[in-house]
Amino acid sequence: MSESPDLKAVTRMQQQAWSEGDFAMVASLVFNAAETLAEALEILPDERVLDVACGSGNGAIAVARRAWGNTVGSDFVPALLERGRERAAAERLEVEFVEADAQDLPFEDVSFDVAMSIFGAMFAPDQERTAAELLRVVKPGGRIGMANWTPDGGLGALFMTIAKHAPPPPGLVPPMAWGTEERLRELFGDGISELRIERSLPRLLPHLLRPDQDGLRESRP
């Protein structure tokens, strides 16, 4: 029987890794995904929006323009949150940046109309808990939007190569699993009423989910 991975230890290691260097420079290369997802979520003025694992704020800033503020960005790397605050201030946007783990969000139940994550929440080691937290904080009938890397895309191949030389802890589900319809249905189950998947270049996979209590149905544009 395989041992369960120490998810808390993995989280600490990830936090340290993301804190080193300047990830904000990398995030600037994928800002288009944030704009695309924000547009797909059809943000309305005065809706309250949460960007989970927001990094330096690509998603939070994109939605704040549409929601007239009313936006919260959460991440567990203080330096990235500070960069997000600088960017929001430069654009005169009202965004609150909060230090938080995607697996344990410090927000009340059903406190947001929309939650989103741009290549962030997918890396949290406890995938089930992360999905549960996204569902918990969003109002029934609201929206959850994610941009996730796919297993068969360029980043997926890169991570598979890295894993061959530096294997992850046994039992840990690969982050790229979030980029498959099967895994999304496993994680969100009947907590959503609609799942919409769009695949776009360069191998980005935005997902739009609607929390509800009426079961799960699939809708494709």
Contacts in CASP RR format, 6 or more apart in sequence:
PFRMAT RR
TARGET T0000
AUTHOR 0000-0000-0000
METHOD contacts of the structure
MODEL  1
MSESPDLKAVTRMQQQAWSEGDFAMVASLVFNAAETLAEALEILPDERVL
DVACGSGNGAIAVARRAWGNTVGSDFVPALLERGRERAAAERLEVEFVEA
DAQDLPFEDVSFDVAMSIFGAMFAPDQERTAAELLRVVKPGGRIGMANWT
PDGGLGALFMTIAKHAPPPPGLVPPMAWGTEERLRELFGDGISELRIERS
LPRLLPHLLRPDQDGLRESRP
2 170 0 8 1.000
2 171 0 8 1.000
3 170 0 8 1.000
3 171 0 8 1.000
4 171 0 8 1.000
5 125 0 8 1.000
5 168 0 8 1.000
5 169 0 8 1.000
5 170 0 8 1.000
5 171 0 8 1.000
5 172 0 8 1.000
6 169 0 8 1.000
7 103 0 8 1.000
7 125 0 8 1.000
7 126 0 8 1.000
10 125 0 8 1.000
10 169 0 8 1.000
10 172 0 8 1.000
11 76 0 8 1.000
11 101 0 8 1.000
11 103 0 8 1.000
11 124 0 8 1.000
11 125 0 8 1.000
11 126 0 8 1.000
14 123 0 8 1.000
14 125 0 8 1.000
15 76 0 8 1.000
15 77 0 8 1.000
18 76 0 8 1.000
18 77 0 8 1.000
18 80 0 8 1.000
19 77 0 8 1.000
19 78 0 8 1.000
19 79 0 8 1.000
23 55 0 8 1.000
23 56 0 8 1.000
23 77 0 8 1.000
23 80 0 8 1.000
24 55 0 8 1.000
24 56 0 8 1.000
24 80 0 8 1.000
24 83 0 8 1.000
24 84 0 8 1.000
27 55 0 8 1.000
27 56 0 8 1.000
27 57 0 8 1.000
27 58 0 8 1.000
28 56 0 8 1.000
30 58 0 8 1.000
30 118 0 8 1.000
30 119 0 8 1.000
30 204 0 8 1.000
31 58 0 8 1.000
31 62 0 8 1.000
33 58 0 8 1.000
33 118 0 8 1.000
33 119 0 8 1.000
33 147 0 8 1.000
33 204 0 8 1.000
33 206 0 8 1.000
34 57 0 8 1.000
34 58 0 8 1.000
34 59 0 8 1.000
34 61 0 8 1.000
34 62 0 8 1.000
34 118 0 8 1.000
34 147 0 8 1.000
35 62 0 8 1.000
36 147 0 8 1.000
36 200 0 8 1.000
36 204 0 8 1.000
36 206 0 8 1.000
37 59 0 8 1.000
37 62 0 8 1.000
37 116 0 8 1.000
37 118 0 8 1.000
37 145 0 8 1.000
37 146 0 8 1.000
37 147 0 8 1.000
37 206 0 8 1.000
38 59 0 8 1.000
38 62 0 8 1.000
38 63 0 8 1.000
38 65 0 8 1.000
38 66 0 8 1.000
38 116 0 8 1.000
40 145 0 8 1.000
40 198 0 8 1.000
40 206 0 8 1.000
40 208 0 8 1.000
41 63 0 8 1.000
41 114 0 8 1.000
41 116 0 8 1.000
41 143 0 8 1.000
41 145 0 8 1.000
41 208 0 8 1.000
42 143 0 8 1.000
43 49 0 8 1.000
43 63 0 8 1.000
43 66 0 8 1.000
43 67 0 8 1.000
43 114 0 8 1.000
44 66 0 8 1.000
44 67 0 8 1.000
44 113 0 8 1.000
45 66 0 8 1.000
45 67 0 8 1.000
45 68 0 8 1.000
46 67 0 8 1.000
46 68 0 8 1.000
46 70 0 8 1.000
47 67 0 8 1.000
47 70 0 8 1.000
47 113 0 8 1.000
47 114 0 8 1.000
48 67 0 8 1.000
48 70 0 8 1.000
48 71 0 8 1.000
48 72 0 8 1.000
48 111 0 8 1.000
48 112 0 8 1.000
48 113 0 8 1.000
48 114 0 8 1.000
49 60 0 8 1.000
49 63 0 8 1.000
49 64 0 8 1.000
49 67 0 8 1.000
49 70 0 8 1.000
49 71 0 8 1.000
49 72 0 8 1.000
49 112 0 8 1.000
49 113 0 8 1.000
49 114 0 8 1.000
49 115 0 8 1.000
49 116 0 8 1.000
50 71 0 8 1.000
50 72 0 8 1.000
50 73 0 8 1.000
50 74 0 8 1.000
50 105 0 8 1.000
50 107 0 8 1.000
50 112 0 8 1.000
50 114 0 8 1.000
50 115 0 8 1.000
50 116 0 8 1.000
50 137 0 8 1.000
50 138 0 8 1.000
51 57 0 8 1.000
51 59 0 8 1.000
51 60 0 8 1.000
51 63 0 8 1.000
51 71 0 8 1.000
51 72 0 8 1.000
51 73 0 8 1.000
51 74 0 8 1.000
51 115 0 8 1.000
51 116 0 8 1.000
51 117 0 8 1.000
51 118 0 8 1.000
52 73 0 8 1.000
52 74 0 8 1.000
52 102 0 8 1.000
52 105 0 8 1.000
52 115 0 8 1.000
52 116 0 8 1.000
52 117 0 8 1.000
52 120 0 8 1.000
52 121 0 8 1.000
52 133 0 8 1.000
52 134 0 8 1.000
53 74 0 8 1.000
53 75 0 8 1.000
53 76 0 8 1.000
53 102 0 8 1.000
53 117 0 8 1.000
53 120 0 8 1.000
53 121 0 8 1.000
53 123 0 8 1.000
53 124 0 8 1.000
54 60 0 8 1.000
54 73 0 8 1.000
54 74 0 8 1.000
54 75 0 8 1.000
54 80 0 8 1.000
54 81 0 8 1.000
54 84 0 8 1.000
54 97 0 8 1.000
54 117 0 8 1.000
54 118 0 8 1.000
55 75 0 8 1.000
55 77 0 8 1.000
55 80 0 8 1.000
55 81 0 8 1.000
55 83 0 8 1.000
55 84 0 8 1.000
55 120 0 8 1.000
56 80 0 8 1.000
56 83 0 8 1.000
56 84 0 8 1.000
56 87 0 8 1.000
57 73 0 8 1.000
57 80 0 8 1.000
57 83 0 8 1.000
57 84 0 8 1.000
57 87 0 8 1.000
57 88 0 8 1.000
57 95 0 8 1.000
57 97 0 8 1.000
58 118 0 8 1.000
59 116 0 8 1.000
59 118 0 8 1.000
60 71 0 8 1.000
60 72 0 8 1.000
60 73 0 8 1.000
60 84 0 8 1.000
60 88 0 8 1.000
60 95 0 8 1.000
60 97 0 8 1.000
61 84 0 8 1.000
61 87 0 8 1.000
61 88 0 8 1.000
61 91 0 8 1.000
61 93 0 8 1.000
61 95 0 8 1.000
63 71 0 8 1.000
63 114 0 8 1.000
63 116 0 8 1.000
64 70 0 8 1.000
64 71 0 8 1.000
64 88 0 8 1.000
64 93 0 8 1.000
64 94 0 8 1.000
64 95 0 8 1.000
65 91 0 8 1.000
65 93 0 8 1.000
68 94 0 8 1.000
69 93 0 8 1.000
69 94 0 8 1.000
69 95 0 8 1.000
70 94 0 8 1.000
71 93 0 8 1.000
71 94 0 8 1.000
71 95 0 8 1.000
71 96 0 8 1.000
72 95 0 8 1.000
72 96 0 8 1.000
72 97 0 8 1.000
72 98 0 8 1.000
72 107 0 8 1.000
72 112 0 8 1.000
73 81 0 8 1.000
73 95 0 8 1.000
73 96 0 8 1.000
73 97 0 8 1.000
73 98 0 8 1.000
74 97 0 8 1.000
74 98 0 8 1.000
74 99 0 8 1.000
74 100 0 8 1.000
74 102 0 8 1.000
74 105 0 8 1.000
74 106 0 8 1.000
75 81 0 8 1.000
75 97 0 8 1.000
75 99 0 8 1.000
75 100 0 8 1.000
76 99 0 8 1.000
76 100 0 8 1.000
76 101 0 8 1.000
76 102 0 8 1.000
78 99 0 8 1.000
81 97 0 8 1.000
81 98 0 8 1.000
81 99 0 8 1.000
82 97 0 8 1.000
84 95 0 8 1.000
84 97 0 8 1.000
85 95 0 8 1.000
85 97 0 8 1.000
88 94 0 8 1.000
88 95 0 8 1.000
88 97 0 8 1.000
98 106 0 8 1.000
100 106 0 8 1.000
101 124 0 8 1.000
102 117 0 8 1.000
102 120 0 8 1.000
102 121 0 8 1.000
102 124 0 8 1.000
102 130 0 8 1.000
102 133 0 8 1.000
103 124 0 8 1.000
103 125 0 8 1.000
103 126 0 8 1.000
103 129 0 8 1.000
103 130 0 8 1.000
103 133 0 8 1.000
104 129 0 8 1.000
104 133 0 8 1.000
105 133 0 8 1.000
105 136 0 8 1.000
105 137 0 8 1.000
107 137 0 8 1.000
108 137 0 8 1.000
109 136 0 8 1.000
109 137 0 8 1.000
110 136 0 8 1.000
110 137 0 8 1.000
110 138 0 8 1.000
110 139 0 8 1.000
110 140 0 8 1.000
111 137 0 8 1.000
111 139 0 8 1.000
112 137 0 8 1.000
112 138 0 8 1.000
112 139 0 8 1.000
113 138 0 8 1.000
113 139 0 8 1.000
113 142 0 8 1.000
113 143 0 8 1.000
114 138 0 8 1.000
114 142 0 8 1.000
114 143 0 8 1.000
114 144 0 8 1.000
114 145 0 8 1.000
115 134 0 8 1.000
115 137 0 8 1.000
115 138 0 8 1.000
115 143 0 8 1.000
115 144 0 8 1.000
115 145 0 8 1.000
116 144 0 8 1.000
116 145 0 8 1.000
116 146 0 8 1.000
117 134 0 8 1.000
117 145 0 8 1.000
117 146 0 8 1.000
117 147 0 8 1.000
118 146 0 8 1.000
118 147 0 8 1.000
119 147 0 8 1.000
119 148 0 8 1.000
119 149 0 8 1.000
121 130 0 8 1.000
121 134 0 8 1.000
121 146 0 8 1.000
121 178 0 8 1.000
122 146 0 8 1.000
122 148 0 8 1.000
122 149 0 8 1.000
122 175 0 8 1.000
122 176 0 8 1.000
122 178 0 8 1.000
122 179 0 8 1.000
123 175 0 8 1.000
124 130 0 8 1.000
125 172 0 8 1.000
127 173 0 8 1.000
127 177 0 8 1.000
127 178 0 8 1.000
127 183 0 8 1.000
127 187 0 8 1.000
128 187 0 8 1.000
131 187 0 8 1.000
131 188 0 8 1.000
134 144 0 8 1.000
135 144 0 8 1.000
135 188 0 8 1.000
135 191 0 8 1.000
135 192 0 8 1.000
135 211 0 8 1.000
138 144 0 8 1.000
138 211 0 8 1.000
139 211 0 8 1.000
140 211 0 8 1.000
140 212 0 8 1.000
140 213 0 8 1.000
141 193 0 8 1.000
141 210 0 8 1.000
141 211 0 8 1.000
141 212 0 8 1.000
142 210 0 8 1.000
142 211 0 8 1.000
143 208 0 8 1.000
143 209 0 8 1.000
143 210 0 8 1.000
143 211 0 8 1.000
144 188 0 8 1.000
144 192 0 8 1.000
144 207 0 8 1.000
144 208 0 8 1.000
144 209 0 8 1.000
144 210 0 8 1.000
144 211 0 8 1.000
145 206 0 8 1.000
145 207 0 8 1.000
145 208 0 8 1.000
145 209 0 8 1.000
146 178 0 8 1.000
146 206 0 8 1.000
146 207 0 8 1.000
146 209 0 8 1.000
147 204 0 8 1.000
147 205 0 8 1.000
147 206 0 8 1.000
147 207 0 8 1.000
148 176 0 8 1.000
148 178 0 8 1.000
148 179 0 8 1.000
148 204 0 8 1.000
148 205 0 8 1.000
148 206 0 8 1.000
148 207 0 8 1.000
149 155 0 8 1.000
149 156 0 8 1.000
149 159 0 8 1.000
149 175 0 8 1.000
149 176 0 8 1.000
149 178 0 8 1.000
149 179 0 8 1.000
149 203 0 8 1.000
149 204 0 8 1.000
149 205 0 8 1.000
150 156 0 8 1.000
150 176 0 8 1.000
150 179 0 8 1.000
150 180 0 8 1.000
150 199 0 8 1.000
150 203 0 8 1.000
150 204 0 8 1.000
150 205 0 8 1.000
151 160 0 8 1.000
151 174 0 8 1.000
151 176 0 8 1.000
151 177 0 8 1.000
151 179 0 8 1.000
151 180 0 8 1.000
152 203 0 8 1.000
153 203 0 8 1.000
154 202 0 8 1.000
154 203 0 8 1.000
155 176 0 8 1.000
155 203 0 8 1.000
156 176 0 8 1.000
159 174 0 8 1.000
159 175 0 8 1.000
159 176 0 8 1.000
163 174 0 8 1.000
168 174 0 8 1.000
173 183 0 8 1.000
177 183 0 8 1.000
178 184 0 8 1.000
178 187 0 8 1.000
179 205 0 8 1.000
179 207 0 8 1.000
181 195 0 8 1.000
181 197 0 8 1.000
184 195 0 8 1.000
184 197 0 8 1.000
184 207 0 8 1.000
184 209 0 8 1.000
185 195 0 8 1.000
185 216 0 8 1.000
188 195 0 8 1.000
188 209 0 8 1.000
188 216 0 8 1.000
189 216 0 8 1.000
190 215 0 8 1.000
190 216 0 8 1.000
191 211 0 8 1.000
191 212 0 8 1.000
191 213 0 8 1.000
191 215 0 8 1.000
191 216 0 8 1.000
192 209 0 8 1.000
192 210 0 8 1.000
192 211 0 8 1.000
192 212 0 8 1.000
192 215 0 8 1.000
192 216 0 8 1.000
193 210 0 8 1.000
193 211 0 8 1.000
193 212 0 8 1.000
193 213 0 8 1.000
193 214 0 8 1.000
193 215 0 8 1.000
193 216 0 8 1.000
193 217 0 8 1.000
194 208 0 8 1.000
194 209 0 8 1.000
194 210 0 8 1.000
194 212 0 8 1.000
194 216 0 8 1.000
194 217 0 8 1.000
194 218 0 8 1.000
194 219 0 8 1.000
195 207 0 8 1.000
195 208 0 8 1.000
195 209 0 8 1.000
195 216 0 8 1.000
195 217 0 8 1.000
195 218 0 8 1.000
195 219 0 8 1.000
196 207 0 8 1.000
196 208 0 8 1.000
196 209 0 8 1.000
196 218 0 8 1.000
196 219 0 8 1.000
196 220 0 8 1.000
196 221 0 8 1.000
197 205 0 8 1.000
197 206 0 8 1.000
197 207 0 8 1.000
197 220 0 8 1.000
198 205 0 8 1.000
198 206 0 8 1.000
198 208 0 8 1.000
198 221 0 8 1.000
199 205 0 8 1.000
200 206 0 8 1.000
END
